[in-house]
Structure formats: C-alpha cells, structure tokens
C-alpha cells in the first residue's frame, strides 16, 4: 500500500484535522496559538475517495492512519457475495483513536504547489491557511527569503524546520532561494552549493540567466546534481535567443519555470520573435502581454513533432521536469470573471483583494492594468498551445493520462518524473 502521509490526504476537506499538534505564532509576533494535541491513530469513516491515480471515485471507505501513515483503506459497509458473506472484513470496532465522520465528503491526496511565493505584506500564517484550505499540503518556495533579501536562505530554512517539527501549521516546504548576486563566476559555485546543501537548501532558482550562461548555469547544474538538489530556471526574454528551454535543460535545469523559452524553439525562419517597435521589457504590462503573444508566432506542428520529443527525451534520460504554471495565466482569458468569483470577498484579506483588483504599474504583477477584451483574446490561444505542448511532451515521456492530470508526486530534490501540469487536464 502506498505510504501516503496522512496530512496529504485530509488537507483539502478536513483542514481542522490538519491542525493536530502544532503551535502557531500569533499575528504580529504575539503569543503562540496552542493547537490540540496530535493523535497517533485516526480513522476517517464513510468517505468518498479520490486516490490520485486516475482511477474512478470509490466509496464509502474507512481510512486508517497510524503514526502519520495511511495503513489501511476498507469499505465502510462490506460488499456481500451472492451467499451473503462479506468479501472483506468490516471496519474494525476496536479502534480507539480519533474518529472523523466524513459522510457526504470527499478525500484526496494533498496537492503540491510547485511554484509558490510567500511575499509580504500578506502574513505567512494567512497564506498557509489558504494553501491548506485549498488542499495544498506541500509547496516549493521559489522566493527571496520572504521578501527580506535575496542573498541568504536562513529565513527559509528556519521556517522549513519549524514546519517539519510541527511548530507551524503549514504545508511542508522545499526551499529554493535565488542565487546570490555575490556569486558571479563559475568558480564560486561549488562552495556555495556545498554550503547550502549542508544548511538544508533543496535547490536554487536562477532568474538572471542571460548573465549566467553558459559557464555558471553548467556549474550549477553539475553541482546541484552532485548533491541531489534541484535547479529551477526562469528564462526571461532578456536572455533570449541565447538561452531557451532546451539550452537550459542541457545546462542542468531540473525545472524550467512558466512557459518561457519554449515557443522560441519553433519560430519559423528565425530564433528571434517579432516585437512591437515600442516594446520595453521593463514595462510589465508590455512584457506579460508580449510573452504570451510569442506563442502565436510559433510553428505548432514543429513544436509538437520536433521540440516535444527532445524535451521528453531529456525528461526520460535526465532530471528535467516541465513546470509551465499555466494555471496562473489562465485568468488572463477572462479577467473580469476571475476577479469577481464569489468566494474572493469572503475569504480574501481586503488589502490583498484591493491590490489584486486594482493593479499598480509600479508593482510586480501589474499585467492587468488596462487589460482589454483584445488582450484576453490574444491570450487564449497561447495558453491552449502551451498546455498542448505540456500534455504532448508528457505523453511522449511515457507518462500515463492519470499522471498528466495530477499534481507532483516527487520530492523536487533532483527528481525528474512528474510536473504539475496545472490546466492541462482539460485537454484529456
């Protein structure tokens, strides 16, 4: 039986069961909030089960948890044979641990967010609760030390250890700090990676790839592989055409973030996309509009027939996993609806909601400033194309439909097998 951690199973629909044994800091540094003691044994009865493999829904079942591990799943009411005998033993009556009645509810494995940021001013405790309430029980934090500087991972690592020790109610965390600006040559890479590995860092994120390729990227790929760490690469347009997705993968990237660096691989007759004469990369409103528009310039047949097999081969033979984060961009097709879904007003902090609905061109993420119907129309095809590439590559890599439709099931410390295909389940 798969050894699924119990909190992964219950997070989405039993957030109260998650708060089992932990002490959470009060808002603003106040006294910690005491949470009920953890239970060594638990059973969730009468649940409808989504097991995450792609198999159909089943239930009602009783799910037994001992020592944080799911040890057994039984039918809540035994199925009878034609003679009236039970085909399997009924749920035990000798169980004396915590019992949760899940009548009318669904249980599923926890979701893993493979590209998360925890920037202020939103309190981290609030962000953690939102993650857990949405079923996210693990996250890869590609951040700059919680917005407190990008050169040291100590804030990350302290939080990771507190979460692992049960001192903070939060999804388990993998730590991927930015490469420090002080590391400017390939000769500096081995010592940094070794030291960060000893501290507990899980991987490194690169953003200024144009300045770091080829020597530093290759050194980072080599050294992170040596220690079983990941290397996440965000390819900005400023790095193109010198660096694209295949160049990053061949340099040692374990994940290529977002949808950048792929359409450039199949542009007809050139490696440089056509941009408006007025285009300014530092203007986020233009940058995000035009990065999506590049997909409209790509040769789709060539992308799927030539590029996808190369990416799939890199996934089979190496450490690479595609991480397109298309779910983030999906709202660009219908921003008005996404900005006004009914649960936002009830569950979102007012300050965060105001910032989200009224983009400020001076802040990162200001792409929706003066967003129009034409922008939505131009975004729709690139998003569908990016998802098609993800699904196509996934299939060529030998992954089943069920794998393509679930969240990551690997550790991200050098693992290559599964990506978070985000919206691509819609294509199956």
Secondary structure, DSSP 8 states (H G I E B T S, - for coil): ----BHHHHHTTT-HHHH-SS-EE--GGG-S-EE-----SEEEEEEEEEE-SSS---EEEEEEEEETTEEEEEEESS--B-TTS-BSS----S---SEEEE-TT-EEE--EEEEEE---TTS-HHHHHHHHHHTTEEEEEE-SSTTTT-SS--HHHHHHHHHHHTTSS-S-EEEEEEE--TT--SGGGHHHHHHHHHHHT--EEEE--HHHHTTHHHHHHHHHHHHTT-EEEE---GGGTTT--HHHHHHTT-SEEETTTTTGGGGBTT-SS----TT--TT-HHHHHHHHHHGGGGB-HHHIIIIIHHHHHHHHHHSS-EEE--HHHHGGGGSHHHHHT-THHHHHS-HHHHHHHHS--TTSTT-TTTT--HHHHHHHHHHHHHHHHHHHHHHHHTT--HHHHTS---S-SSS--S----GGGGGG-
